Amino acid sequence: MKLKEIYEALDRLSPFELQESWDNSGLIVGHPEREVERIIVSLDLDISMIDAQEEGTLFIVHHPLIFGKLTELDFSRYPANLIERLIQKRQSLIAMHTNFDQTHLNRYVFEKILGLVPEREEPFLLEAKVDWSLRELKDRLSEAFGPKSFRAVAPRERIGSIALCTGAGASLMDRVEAECFLTGDIKYHDAMKAVSQGLMMVDIGHWESERFFAELMAEQLKNLSISVIIAPSKNPFTTL
């Protein structure tokens, strides 16, 4: 298949025009007329993934490799080192980021991973009523996302409603109507604001909440007449 055919299929699946103004979803590296022999899907791209694949590979990732202002291409540093290798190996890269969050990823994690039925939904945010103790919440989060402990702000002994934004969603707290907001990358000043508003927040981790991207994307692409392979991404953080 040509790269442009796959791009058009992705655009129908999750329109790129839905991405946030600061985002960089879409074609990152490649040529629309290039033939694609196989697709690798992953949350992120790293050098080992590039080296393991041949010419004609298209990587579809969640996080854009070029994100924000790129003022130089120093091939000894990230992300230019990966861009150089992609070009050398005639490989391509497409990112499905905030557009895919809105159309697929948030709902998948809310429904399939947490087992909740949305009762309120808006871009990047889903909410549902629950009746959980703090212990039940912790056990469900550990089962869903892996860690045995989570940073929490203003914890409640009983939780009557849950909101979710995968990735880093603390900036949405003013739109949350639920008692407990699950998201990643909660900063200190976000936490102070939540305490003052009486909003419980739980940091479920950025990588942990989005690591389901690859399996979900692969499922969406199964009808394409091309090989689709899942490449597990590596959490850049570790515990000492």
SULSUL-V321403 format. One record per run of one state. SS is the DSSP state (H for helix, E for strand, - for the rest). FROM is the first residue (numbers start at 1). TO is the last residue. If there is no record, write none. Layout:
SS|FROM|TO, SS|FROM|TO
This chain:
-|1|1, E|2|2, H|3|13, -|14|15, H|16|18, -|19|25, E|26|29, -|30|34, E|35|35, -|36|37, E|38|42, -|43|46, H|47|52, -|53|56, E|57|61, -|62|79, H|80|88, -|89|91, E|92|95, -|96|97, H|98|113, -|114|119, E|120|122, -|123|124, E|125|133, H|134|145, -|146|150, E|151|153, -|154|157, E|158|168, -|169|169, H|170|175, -|176|179, E|180|184, -|185|187, H|188|197, -|198|199, E|200|203, -|204|205, H|206|210, -|211|212, H|213|220, -|221|226, E|227|230, -|231|240
